[in-house]
């Protein structure tokens, strides 16, 4: 990016991020589901499950996330730690697009294993990050732990794999929620051992389209290489908190049809 051009783009992104990184944003976004909770483990479990569902229409994502919480009696952490097979019956009809009860059942058992044997979700992401210093490796390390118990092969597609080129939009979004701490009170900032400057920007159809129009992304496919290119350009504009501009790219794409 040319310096003068980059200054204009940064000013635009800062203005739009300030506009959309506000409590008013929460209600229409999947992050509204974990915002129902105050306990750390409830927030991170609710956040992970609704982030997993985060493709398609946002009202449907939120509604299905709330359905899951309701069936956990609004105590997701207690449910994960204590459920038995008979407690899964209320979930048997659950479906969100291609994510169905087969997938959900494995997710619940895997989360149980993660909290009982691996120190919880934060530890599963943070340990490989601290060892290797890269959020991509944090995602890969988490994914390896998540599928460390027997799993139905169909469920692999519901936890993205950057190693195979996936953009991992939902996991990057989830990490933004858990790691970024901002004054606006949208992102939670619960996980202190991952540096926000190392996060990758969530990339989807909307943010990718806006990023290309602004000259922040040249790659045509929305894959991991595109995530790296976009994030590197955002780091040039705001090294300490590049993914704060996710609010701007999303808002410009979804709300302003930029």
C-alpha positions in Angstrom: 0.0 0.0 0.0 1.2 3.5 -0.8 1.7 5.5 2.4 -0.8 8.2 1.7 -3.3 5.6 0.6 -2.7 3.5 3.7 -3.3 6.6 5.9 -6.7 7.1 4.3 -7.6 3.4 4.6 -6.5 3.4 8.2 -8.7 6.5 9.0 -11.7 4.8 7.3 -11.2 1.5 9.2 -10.7 3.3 12.5 -13.9 5.3 12.0 -15.9 2.2 11.1 -14.4 0.1 13.8 -15.4 2.7 16.4 -18.9 2.8 14.9 -19.5 -1.0 15.1 -17.3 -2.0 18.0 -20.1 -0.9 20.4 -22.5 -2.6 22.8 -25.3 -2.0 20.3 -23.5 -4.4 17.9 -23.9 -7.3 20.3 -27.6 -8.0 20.0 -27.5 -8.8 16.3 -24.3 -10.8 16.4 -23.6 -14.4 17.6 -21.4 -13.0 20.4 -24.7 -12.1 22.1 -25.0 -15.8 23.1 -21.9 -15.9 25.3 -22.7 -12.4 26.6 -25.6 -14.1 28.4 -23.1 -15.4 30.9 -20.6 -14.1 33.5 -18.7 -17.2 34.5 -15.5 -17.7 32.4 -16.1 -21.4 31.6 -19.8 -20.7 30.6 -18.6 -17.8 28.3 -15.9 -19.8 26.6 -18.1 -22.9 26.1 -21.1 -21.0 24.9 -18.8 -18.9 22.6 -17.2 -22.0 21.1 -20.5 -23.7 20.4 -22.2 -20.7 18.8 -19.0 -19.8 16.8 -19.2 -23.3 15.4 -22.7 -22.6 14.1 -21.6 -19.2 12.7 -22.4 -19.6 9.1 -25.6 -18.6 7.3 -28.2 -16.1 8.5 -27.2 -14.5 11.8 -30.7 -14.6 13.4 -30.7 -18.4 12.8 -27.2 -18.8 14.2 -28.3 -16.9 17.4 -31.6 -18.7 17.7 -29.9 -22.1 17.4 -27.1 -21.1 19.8 -29.8 -20.1 22.4 -31.6 -23.4 21.8 -28.4 -25.2 22.8 -28.0 -23.1 25.9 -31.6 -23.6 26.9 -31.2 -27.4 26.6 -28.1 -27.1 28.9 -30.4 -25.3 31.3 -28.3 -22.1 30.9 -25.3 -23.8 32.7 -23.1 -24.9 29.8 -20.0 -25.6 31.9 -21.9 -27.6 34.5 -23.6 -29.5 31.7 -20.4 -30.4 29.9 -18.7 -31.6 33.1 -21.6 -33.7 34.3 -23.8 -34.9 31.4 -24.4 -38.6 30.7 -25.9 -40.2 27.6 -29.5 -39.9 28.8 -29.0 -36.2 29.1 -28.5 -35.9 25.4 -32.0 -36.9 24.4 -33.3 -33.3 24.3 -30.6 -32.6 21.7 -31.5 -35.4 19.3 -33.4 -33.3 16.9 -30.9 -30.5 16.8 -29.7 -29.4 13.3 -28.0 -26.3 12.0 -27.4 -26.5 8.2 -25.0 -29.5 7.9 -24.2 -29.6 11.6 -26.5 -32.3 13.2 -26.9 -34.4 16.3 -24.0 -36.7 15.3 -21.7 -33.7 15.2 -23.1 -32.1 18.3 -22.9 -35.3 20.3 -19.2 -35.6 19.5 -18.6 -31.9 20.3 -20.2 -32.4 23.7 -18.1 -35.4 24.5 -14.9 -33.8 23.2 -15.5 -30.7 25.3 -16.1 -33.0 28.3 -12.7 -34.6 27.6 -11.0 -31.2 27.2 -12.3 -29.9 30.6 -11.7 -33.1 32.4 -8.3 -34.1 30.9 -6.7 -31.1 29.3 -7.4 -28.1 31.5 -10.2 -26.5 29.4 -10.5 -24.6 26.1 -8.1 -21.9 27.1 -5.3 -24.3 27.8 -5.8 -26.2 24.6 -5.2 -23.0 22.5 -2.7 -21.3 24.8 -0.2 -24.2 25.3 0.7 -24.6 21.6 0.7 -20.9 21.2 3.2 -20.4 24.0 5.3 -23.2 22.7 5.4 -22.0 19.0 4.4 -18.3 19.2 1.8 -18.5 16.4 -2.0 -18.5 16.6 -2.1 -20.8 13.5 -0.3 -23.4 15.7 -2.7 -22.7 18.5 -5.5 -23.6 16.2 -3.8 -26.7 15.0 -2.9 -27.8 18.5 -6.4 -27.3 19.7 -7.8 -29.2 16.7 -5.5 -32.2 17.4 -6.7 -32.3 21.1 -10.3 -31.9 20.0 -10.1 -35.0 17.8 -7.9 -37.0 20.2 -10.9 -39.2 21.2 -12.8 -41.4 18.7 -14.8 -39.2 16.3 -17.2 -39.6 13.4 -15.3 -38.7 10.2 -18.1 -36.4 9.1 -17.4 -34.1 12.0 -13.9 -33.2 10.9 -15.2 -30.6 8.6 -16.8 -28.6 11.4 -13.4 -27.7 12.9 -11.4 -25.9 10.2 -7.9 -27.0 9.4 -5.5 -24.2 8.3 -3.0 -26.9 7.4 -5.3 -27.9 4.5 -5.7 -24.3 3.5 -9.0 -23.5 5.3 -9.5 -19.8 6.4 -10.7 -21.0 9.8 -13.0 -18.0 10.0 -15.1 -19.3 12.9 -12.0 -20.2 15.0 -10.4 -16.9 14.3 -13.6 -15.1 15.3 -13.8 -17.2 18.5 -10.2 -16.3 19.4 -11.0 -12.6 18.8 -13.9 -12.9 21.3 -11.8 -14.6 23.9 -8.4 -12.8 23.5 -9.2 -9.2 22.5 -10.0 -6.9 25.4 -11.5 -3.6 24.4 -13.1 -0.7 26.2 -16.4 -1.1 24.3 -17.2 -4.4 26.1 -17.9 -6.4 22.9 -14.9 -8.8 23.0 -14.3 -10.5 26.3 -10.5 -10.5 26.7 -10.7 -13.5 29.0 -7.5 -15.3 27.8 -4.5 -13.3 28.9 -1.6 -15.5 27.5 -2.3 -15.0 23.8 -1.2 -11.6 22.5 -3.9 -9.8 20.5 -1.3 -8.6 18.1 -0.8 -12.2 17.0 -4.5 -12.9 16.2 -5.6 -13.5 12.6 -8.5 -11.6 11.1 -11.6 -13.6 10.5 -12.2 -13.8 6.8 -15.6 -14.5 5.1 -17.4 -13.4 2.0 -18.3 -10.0 3.3 -14.9 -9.0 4.9 -13.0 -10.4 1.9 -15.0 -8.4 -0.6 -14.4 -5.2 1.4 -10.7 -6.0 1.9 -10.2 -6.5 -1.8 -12.0 -3.2 -2.7 -9.7 -1.4 -0.2 -6.6 -3.0 -1.6 -5.9 -4.9 1.6 -6.2 -8.3 -0.1 -5.2 -9.4 -3.6 -5.7 -13.1 -3.3 -8.9 -14.3 -4.9 -9.7 -17.3 -2.8 -10.9 -16.9 0.8 -8.3 -19.4 2.2 -5.6 -19.4 4.8 -3.1 -17.6 2.5 -5.7 -14.8 2.1 -6.1 -14.7 5.9 -2.3 -14.2 6.3 -2.2 -11.6 3.6 -5.1 -9.6 5.0 -3.8 -9.8 8.6 -0.3 -8.7 7.6 -1.7 -5.7 5.9 -3.9 -4.9 8.9 -0.8 -5.3 11.2 0.9 -2.6 9.1 -1.9 -0.2 10.0 -2.4 -1.3 13.7 0.4 -3.6 14.9 -0.9 -3.9 18.4 -4.5 -4.8 17.6 -5.0 -5.7 13.9 -8.2 -7.6 14.3 -10.0 -4.6 15.7 -10.5 -3.8 12.0 -12.7 -6.9 11.7 -15.5 -4.8 13.0 -14.9 -2.3 10.2 -14.7 -4.8 7.4 -17.7 -6.7 8.7 -19.8 -3.5 9.2 -18.9 -2.1 5.8 -19.7 -5.4 4.1 -22.9 -6.4 6.0 -24.5 -3.2 7.1 -23.3 -0.8 4.5 -23.0 -3.1 1.5 -19.7 -1.4 0.6 
